Amino acid sequence: MKSSARSSATASSPLTQRALEAFGFLTSSHETLGIAVSGGSDSTALLVLAHSWARHRGGFCRAVTVDHGLRPEAAQEARVVARLCGELGIQHETLKWRRTDDGPVSQDDARRARHKLLARWAEKHDVDSLALGHTRDDRLETFLMRARQGSGWYGLAGPMPDGFSPVWPEGRMLRLIRPLLAFGREELREELRERGVSWIDDPSNDASRFERVRMRKLIARMDAQARAKALRVMDRLAGVRAAVMTEAEGLLRHVHHSESDREVDILLEARDLVGAEAWLRFIEAQVMAAGGGERPPRRDALDRLLARIAARDAELARGVTLAGAKIRIRDGAFLCVSQAPPRRGATRLRRDWGRTATLLHAPDLRSLSV
């Protein structure tokens, strides 16, 4: 990987101007922007474009690489990234995952470990937002994967331009942004070539044992019209998702907190203010905030709870539990949510009502159209 004077000479390329616009929609020049860089073409493009954003808009960047310790080449790849960051004048740090066992590692385990390390790093360095290098190609791959898995419309909308860290409580206030979702992988690579910057090719990106790689190869066989149609569907679904979350977030103004702040309640009549999907997302967020769990409750369990609430089930006067939360109906008119007592031997998780606002965050979709 190398950089050269051509890196600055192409700072006003059409692609760079589009990227500056995307970064502008998702960032503030007053914040410290973290850049997650693996060394692949997507994240390397993210790094050099973030560098252009910082120079043009007066922002400040820090870069970080996670070494999962699963491949012997990873340490050298991190050093290559550090060298490029040094040439660009960007502070860089490599984080190493210290595993506690030697068993097999799933992609989900590695992803969660990575996000926890990144969240702690961001807190340490007062990083407000962390940029990830997901591209238009990643959107398409995600769409096909989720369609094959039978995902509903919410999941088919794909990765959003902005949101919050999926780990809890480490990532409580860390905002994740994806400025490159409107950019194709090949056009980003061409930009790197023009700048004289190389990247690292991970052999696992060609390993067909991974579903994402299989979807990538499928996309390569699709014609441009089919890819464009899939992206239009995703754009529409992303717009619906943003509208639903805005609607659900509006219910927060109707929530009342008890004096001890241990319980929140809302008039059941507020259900009529929003659509069914917004109500579901609102209840899901309240359950997660009360229970302190990292993941949302199972959809079938949530659907059963919503049906009981709609029917004003008399048993809800005593309350039921779901995902660490207790849900009850008081006086036949108020829906109340609190943290349920932990099961014997279990650790009480962190309740945080402020979390509902991040869970109901409506994404800013403007960067999808640059």
PERA-V79287 format. One record per pair of residues at least 24 apart in sequence whose ideal C-beta (glycine too) atoms are under 6 Angstrom apart, sorted by the first residue. I is the first residue (numbers start at 1). GAP is how many residues later the second one is. Records with the same first field share a line. If there is no record, write none. Layout:
BEGIN
I = GAP ; GAP
END
This chain:
BEGIN
1 = 79 ; 83 ; 197
2 = 196
3 = 81 ; 84 ; 194
4 = 192
6 = 189 ; 190
7 = 188
10 = 184 ; 185
11 = 41
15 = 176
16 = 36
18 = 352
19 = 30
20 = 33 ; 36
21 = 349
22 = 157 ; 345 ; 348
23 = 30 ; 156
25 = 339 ; 341 ; 342
26 = 136 ; 151 ; 153 ; 341
29 = 28 ; 29 ; 30
31 = 97
32 = 28 ; 94 ; 95 ; 96
33 = 26 ; 28 ; 96
34 = 28 ; 88 ; 93 ; 96
35 = 26 ; 28 ; 96
36 = 28 ; 96
37 = 26 ; 28 ; 44
39 = 38 ; 41 ; 42 ; 161
40 = 159 ; 160 ; 162
41 = 148 ; 158
42 = 91 ; 93
43 = 90
44 = 155
45 = 143 ; 147
46 = 85 ; 87 ; 134
48 = 149
51 = 37
61 = 29
62 = 29 ; 63
63 = 27 ; 29
64 = 29 ; 57
65 = 29
66 = 29 ; 48 ; 51
67 = 27 ; 29
68 = 29 ; 42
69 = 28
77 = 123
95 = 26
115 = 50 ; 51 ; 52
116 = 51 ; 54
119 = 46 ; 48 ; 51 ; 52 ; 55
120 = 50
122 = 52
129 = 46 ; 48
130 = 44 ; 46
131 = 46
132 = 44 ; 46
134 = 25 ; 44
135 = 45 ; 48 ; 50
136 = 47 ; 48
137 = 48
139 = 42 ; 95
140 = 79 ; 90
141 = 71 ; 74 ; 75
143 = 87 ; 91
144 = 71
145 = 66 ; 70
153 = 84
156 = 81
157 = 80 ; 81 ; 84
158 = 76
160 = 203
161 = 202 ; 203 ; 206
162 = 201 ; 202
164 = 194
168 = 126
169 = 181
179 = 188
181 = 187
182 = 186 ; 188
238 = 127
242 = 120 ; 121 ; 123
244 = 33 ; 34
245 = 115 ; 117
246 = 116
247 = 27 ; 31
248 = 30 ; 33 ; 34 ; 112
249 = 111
251 = 31
262 = 76
263 = 73 ; 75
264 = 73
265 = 69 ; 71
266 = 69
268 = 65 ; 67
285 = 71 ; 74 ; 75
286 = 51
287 = 35 ; 36 ; 38
289 = 63 ; 64 ; 66 ; 67
290 = 35 ; 47 ; 48 ; 49 ; 61
291 = 32 ; 33 ; 34
292 = 32 ; 57 ; 58 ; 59
293 = 30 ; 31
297 = 25 ; 26
324 = 25
END
